[in-house]
């Protein structure tokens, strides 16, 4: 996928997130939604560490992302952007919630 020009069902976008995690790399996984919101995941060595979606941060952002129907996504390897402390999430929680 890797492009932000075509929208896909959320399940497909989450599959791409899974692929990014399986590479054990670090970077930012960006999701642009059909509702004109964005979601960012910080990934460190294949583990999700932070999440923001629209105005939500942390676990609330992960849950709010589930309301999205379609989106596009991209993964920027080795790009590290600052996140606020309240955006910290447990990798295990994200994997369970997003399944």
Secondary structure, 3 states (H helix, E strand, C coil): CCCCCCCEEHHHHHHHHHHHHHCCCCEEEEEEECCCCEEEEEEECCEEEEEEECCEECHHHHHHHCCCCEEEEEEEECCCCCCCHHHECCHHHHHHHHC
